[in-house]
Amino acid sequence: MLRIVVVFGLLAIVGGIATWRPDLAEQAYSKAQAVISGKKPAEQAAQPRRQGPPPVSVTLARAEKRVMPIVVEAVGTVQSIASLQIKARVDSQVMTVHVAEGAAVKQGDLLFSLDDRVLKAQLAQIEAQVLRTEAQLEQAIRDRDRAIDLTRRNVGTEVARDNAITNVKAVEAQLAADRANRDNIRTQLSYTQITAPISGRIGSIAAKPGAFVRSADTAAMTTINQIDPIYIAFAVPQATFYEIRSQVSGDVRSITVEATAGGQTATGAIAFVENQVDLATGTVTAKALMNNGAEQLWPGSFVPVKVSLGTQGEAVVIPAAALQVGQNGPFVFTATDGKAAIANVKVARMVGDQAVLESGLNGGETVITSGQLRLVAGSTVVARPAPAAASETAARDRQS
């Protein structure tokens, strides 16, 4: 009974000490435990202390120095170099549609035939008028020559000669007007045969056979988009734009561009860079001219774009999985002698699943690529096989 009272008294003393001397609380607690267990304090101290937290299982990788491509990644929008609306240039009726919706057409292919009977009749009429005027001009020339000859022999009057000369000029002017009118009718007649102005792919066709079309119509009969080659427009940040300018000595059209769509990769080069920075977004717009013979790039679609600026030697590279983000920016955990440490880094760019560092590591360090959520600076770590290596080891075990 006395022992129980002593124990409770010691516990009360421990609680009181903890309120003003936390450093003595642990000693008092140890003495209380010794009384409860019946052991002396020296025997209690001789027992092994509790072990620290177990080591954290992590996967490791090495920061390497190697040659890396300088690649700028962006998201681009596919745009047709030319998108032309096909409209009628004369008021007429659609007689025949020679193409199907969505068909690929070449420049000069016949698309629509309009009713041309009225224009053909007008052309025949004006051609007859041209023939009549030509005959009148021949007669006027003969009359002029005759009047000049008579005047030279003092048989005719000068008034008759001058009238004959004026008549020739008037008939010549009439003939020129008739010929110009004939050319006008021929031009209008050519508008009844609507051909493709560019090579590309035709869209939906609104004007069906029998429809009446006018030159004043706002709606297009159809639209043709040029598919090959094609543009990809993309925006790059202002800092990246200056990097592009610094990496290229000369024309930006020498920069190679790749775009992937539908599992296929199209290649091209930068064809145009905007002449100012967009103040709203802080980016610069560029356009790449892409080869698109397989038509994997479709107008209006969004595609990932890679702009290749060359290569960088002795670049420090780590797996992207090693990167972490904290209040002070990106950092990585490194492992040295089984202990984790924090290294703040600055990322220059991402190349696939690899991160190219601008500063923070010198190459050769061991970085932690998984298990970072359980780590703090100074944590004990133990390496485990990477997922790929573990699967290969398991496969070898099954075969054996």
C-alpha positions in Angstrom: 0.0 0.0 0.0 2.8 2.3 0.9 4.4 1.5 -2.5 1.3 2.6 -4.4 1.1 5.8 -2.5 4.8 6.5 -3.3 4.2 5.8 -7.0 1.2 8.2 -7.2 3.2 10.8 -5.4 6.1 10.5 -7.8 3.7 10.8 -10.8 2.2 14.0 -9.3 5.7 15.3 -8.8 6.5 14.5 -12.5 3.5 16.4 -13.6 4.4 19.4 -11.5 8.0 19.4 -12.7 6.9 19.2 -16.4 5.1 22.4 -16.1 8.3 24.4 -15.2 11.3 22.2 -15.9 10.7 20.0 -18.9 14.3 18.8 -18.8 13.8 17.2 -15.4 10.5 15.6 -16.3 12.2 12.7 -18.1 14.5 12.0 -15.1 11.5 11.9 -12.7 9.6 9.7 -15.1 12.5 7.2 -15.2 12.6 7.0 -11.4 8.9 6.4 -11.3 9.2 3.6 -13.7 12.0 2.1 -11.6 9.8 2.1 -8.5 6.9 0.5 -10.4 9.2 -2.2 -11.8 11.1 -2.8 -8.6 14.4 -2.1 -10.3 17.0 0.4 -9.2 17.6 3.5 -11.4 21.0 2.1 -12.4 19.4 -1.1 -13.7 16.7 0.9 -15.5 19.4 2.9 -17.2 21.2 -0.2 -18.2 18.3 -1.4 -20.4 18.7 -0.6 -24.1 17.0 2.6 -25.2 14.2 2.6 -27.8 15.4 2.5 -31.4 14.7 5.5 -33.8 12.3 5.3 -36.8 13.0 2.6 -39.3 14.8 3.6 -42.5 12.7 4.7 -45.5 12.7 2.5 -48.5 13.4 4.6 -51.6 14.6 4.2 -55.2 17.7 6.0 -56.3 19.1 7.4 -59.6 22.2 9.3 -60.5 22.5 12.8 -61.7 24.4 12.5 -65.0 26.3 14.8 -67.2 25.7 14.2 -70.9 24.8 15.8 -74.2 21.2 16.8 -74.3 19.1 18.3 -77.0 17.9 21.9 -76.5 14.1 21.5 -77.0 11.4 24.0 -76.4 7.9 22.4 -76.0 4.6 24.1 -76.6 1.1 23.5 -77.7 0.2 24.6 -81.2 -2.9 25.1 -83.2 -3.1 23.7 -86.8 -4.0 26.3 -89.3 -4.5 26.2 -93.0 -2.1 28.3 -95.1 -5.2 29.3 -97.2 -8.9 28.8 -96.5 -10.9 30.0 -99.4 -14.7 30.4 -99.6 -16.0 29.6 -103.1 -18.7 32.0 -104.2 -20.5 32.7 -107.5 -19.4 35.7 -109.4 -22.5 35.9 -111.7 -26.2 35.4 -111.0 -27.1 32.0 -112.3 -28.4 28.6 -111.5 -26.2 25.6 -110.5 -26.4 23.0 -113.2 -23.8 20.4 -112.1 -21.7 19.8 -109.0 -18.5 17.9 -110.1 -17.0 17.1 -106.6 -18.1 15.3 -103.5 -18.2 16.8 -100.1 -14.8 16.3 -98.3 -13.0 15.4 -101.4 -9.4 16.3 -102.1 -9.1 18.6 -105.1 -6.2 20.0 -107.1 -5.8 23.5 -108.4 -7.8 24.0 -111.5 -10.3 21.1 -110.9 -13.8 21.8 -112.0 -16.1 22.2 -109.0 -19.4 23.7 -110.3 -21.1 24.4 -113.7 -23.6 27.2 -113.8 -26.2 27.9 -116.4 -24.4 29.8 -119.2 -27.0 29.9 -122.0 -27.9 33.6 -121.6 -24.2 34.6 -121.6 -23.5 32.4 -124.6 -26.3 34.2 -126.5 -24.9 37.6 -125.5 -21.5 36.5 -126.6 -22.8 35.5 -130.0 -24.6 38.8 -130.4 -21.5 40.9 -129.5 -19.3 38.8 -131.8 -21.6 39.6 -134.7 -21.5 43.2 -133.8 -17.7 43.1 -133.8 -17.8 41.7 -137.3 -20.1 44.4 -138.5 -18.0 47.1 -137.0 -14.9 45.6 -138.6 -16.6 45.8 -142.0 -17.6 49.4 -141.3 -14.0 50.2 -140.5 -12.8 48.7 -143.8 -15.3 50.9 -145.7 -14.4 54.0 -143.7 -10.7 53.4 -144.5 -11.4 53.1 -148.2 -13.5 56.3 -148.1 -10.7 58.2 -146.2 -8.1 57.0 -148.7 -10.3 58.1 -151.6 -11.0 61.5 -150.1 -7.3 62.1 -149.5 -6.4 61.1 -153.1 -9.1 63.4 -154.5 -7.9 66.3 -152.4 -4.4 65.8 -153.6 -5.6 66.0 -157.2 -7.7 69.1 -156.4 -10.8 67.3 -157.2 -12.3 66.8 -153.7 -12.7 69.2 -150.9 -10.8 69.4 -147.7 -14.0 69.1 -145.7 -14.8 65.8 -147.3 -11.3 64.6 -146.6 -11.4 65.6 -142.9 -14.8 64.0 -142.5 -13.5 60.8 -143.9 -10.6 60.8 -141.5 -12.8 61.5 -138.5 -15.2 58.7 -139.6 -12.3 56.2 -139.5 -11.4 57.2 -136.0 -15.0 56.9 -134.8 -15.4 53.5 -136.3 -12.1 52.3 -134.8 -13.3 53.5 -131.4 -16.6 51.7 -131.9 -14.7 48.5 -132.8 -12.5 48.8 -129.6 -15.7 49.2 -127.5 -17.3 46.1 -129.2 -14.2 44.1 -128.6 -14.0 45.1 -124.9 -17.7 44.2 -124.5 -16.9 40.8 -126.1 -14.1 40.3 -123.6 -16.4 41.2 -120.8 -19.0 38.6 -121.9 -16.2 36.0 -122.3 -15.0 36.7 -118.8 -18.5 36.4 -117.3 -19.0 33.2 -119.2 -15.8 31.8 -117.7 -17.3 32.4 -114.2 -20.0 29.8 -115.0 -17.2 27.2 -114.7 -16.1 27.4 -111.1 -12.7 25.7 -110.6 -10.5 25.2 -107.5 -8.2 28.1 -107.0 -5.9 26.1 -104.7 -5.1 22.4 -104.0 -6.7 21.2 -100.7 -9.7 19.5 -99.3 -13.2 20.7 -99.9 -15.8 21.1 -97.1 -19.5 20.7 -97.1 -21.3 21.9 -100.3 -24.2 24.2 -99.7 -25.1 24.8 -103.4 -26.8 21.8 -104.8 -27.9 21.3 -108.5 -30.8 23.6 -109.3 -30.0 26.2 -106.6 -29.9 29.8 -107.7 -26.7 31.7 -106.7 -25.9 35.4 -106.8 -22.7 37.3 -106.8 -24.1 39.2 -103.8 -24.6 36.1 -101.6 -22.9 36.2 -98.3 -23.0 32.4 -97.8 -20.3 30.4 -99.6 -21.1 27.6 -101.9 -18.2 25.6 -100.3 -14.8 26.1 -98.6 -11.4 24.7 -99.6 -8.7 24.4 -97.0 -5.1 23.9 -98.0 -3.8 20.8 -96.2 -0.3 20.2 -97.5 1.8 22.1 -96.5 0.1 23.5 -93.4 0.8 25.9 -90.5 1.1 25.3 -86.8 0.8 28.4 -84.7 2.2 28.3 -81.2 3.1 30.8 -78.5 6.4 30.8 -76.5 7.1 32.8 -73.4 9.2 35.9 -73.8 12.2 34.4 -72.0 12.1 31.3 -74.3 11.8 33.5 -77.3 15.1 35.2 -76.4 16.6 31.8 -75.9 15.5 30.9 -79.4 17.0 34.0 -80.8 20.3 33.5 -79.0 20.7 29.9 -80.1 20.1 30.6 -83.8 22.6 32.7 -85.7 20.7 34.0 -88.7 17.3 33.3 -90.0 14.8 31.7 -87.6 13.5 29.6 -90.5 16.5 27.3 -89.9 14.9 26.0 -86.7 13.5 22.5 -86.9 10.0 21.9 -85.5 8.2 18.5 -84.8 4.6 17.9 -84.1 2.9 14.6 -83.2 -0.7 13.8 -84.0 -2.4 10.4 -84.3 0.8 8.6 -83.5 2.7 10.1 -86.5 5.3 12.9 -86.4 5.3 15.7 -88.9 8.4 17.9 -89.4 8.9 21.4 -90.6 10.6 24.7 -89.8 9.6 28.0 -88.4 8.3 30.2 -91.2 7.1 33.3 -89.3 7.6 35.0 -85.9 5.4 37.8 -84.7 7.1 41.2 -84.6 6.0 42.1 -81.1 5.3 40.5 -77.7 1.7 40.1 -76.7 1.3 42.4 -73.7 -1.7 40.5 -72.4 0.1 37.1 -72.2 3.8 37.9 -72.3 4.3 35.5 -75.2 5.5 35.6 -78.8 3.5 33.9 -81.6 5.4 31.8 -84.2 4.2 29.8 -87.1 5.9 26.6 -88.4 5.5 25.4 -92.0 4.9 21.6 -91.7 4.9 18.9 -94.3 1.5 17.2 -94.2 1.4 14.7 -97.1 -0.2 12.1 -94.9 -2.7 14.7 -93.6 -2.2 13.7 -89.9 -2.4 17.4 -89.1 -6.0 18.7 -89.3 -6.9 22.3 -89.3 -8.2 23.5 -86.0 -6.7 20.7 -83.9 -4.3 21.2 -80.9 -1.0 19.3 -81.1 2.2 19.2 -79.0 5.1 21.0 -80.7 8.9 20.5 -80.1 11.2 23.2 -81.3 14.8 21.9 -81.6 17.5 24.5 -81.1 20.6 22.2 -81.1 22.4 20.3 -78.4 23.9 21.2 -75.0 27.1 19.5 -73.9 27.8 18.6 -70.2 24.2 19.1 -69.1 23.3 17.9 -65.6 20.3 15.6 -66.1 18.1 13.9 -63.5 14.8 11.9 -63.7 11.8 14.2 -63.6 10.4 12.0 -60.8 13.1 13.3 -58.5 11.8 16.8 -58.6 9.9 18.2 -55.7 8.4 21.7 -55.2 8.6 23.6 -51.9 8.2 27.1 -50.6 11.6 28.0 -51.9 11.0 26.4 -55.4 12.0 23.1 -56.8 14.4 20.8 -54.9 15.5 17.2 -54.8 16.4 14.7 -52.0 20.0 13.4 -52.3 21.3 10.2 -50.6 24.8 10.2 -49.0 25.9 7.4 -46.7 22.3 6.3 -46.1 21.1 9.8 -45.1 18.8 12.0 -47.0 19.6 15.6 -47.7 17.8 18.5 -49.5 19.3 20.3 -52.5 17.6 23.3 -54.0 17.8 23.2 -57.8 16.9 25.3 -60.8 15.3 23.6 -63.8 16.4 24.8 -67.2 13.9 22.7 -69.2 12.2 19.3 -69.4 13.1 16.8 -72.1 10.6 13.9 -71.9 10.9 12.3 -68.5 14.3 13.9 -67.9 14.9 17.3 -66.2 17.9 19.4 -67.3 19.2 21.4 -64.4 20.6 24.9 -64.6 22.1 24.8 -61.1 21.9 23.0 -57.8 23.8 19.8 -58.7 27.1 19.2 -60.4 26.6 15.7 -61.7 27.4 12.4 -60.0 25.1 12.9 -57.0 22.6 10.2 -56.0 19.0 11.5 -56.1 15.9 9.9 -54.7 13.1 9.3 -57.2 10.4 7.7 -55.0 9.4 7.7 -51.3 10.0 11.4 -50.9 6.7 11.9 -49.0 8.2 10.2 -45.9 11.5 12.0 -46.0 12.9 15.0 -44.1 16.5 16.2 -44.1 18.6 13.6 -42.2 16.2 10.7 -42.6 17.8 7.2 -42.9 17.1 5.7 -46.3 17.6 2.3 -47.8 17.6 1.6 -51.5 15.1 -0.7 -53.1 15.2 -1.8 -56.8 13.5 0.4 -59.3 10.2 -1.0 -60.6 11.8 -2.0 -63.9 14.7 -3.7 -62.2 12.4 -5.4 -59.7 10.2 -6.9 -62.5 13.3 -8.1 -64.4 14.6 -9.8 -61.2 11.2 -11.5 -60.6 11.2 -12.7 -64.1 14.6 -14.3 -63.7 13.5 -15.9 -60.5 10.5 -17.5 -62.2 12.6 -18.8 -65.0 15.1 -20.3 -62.5 
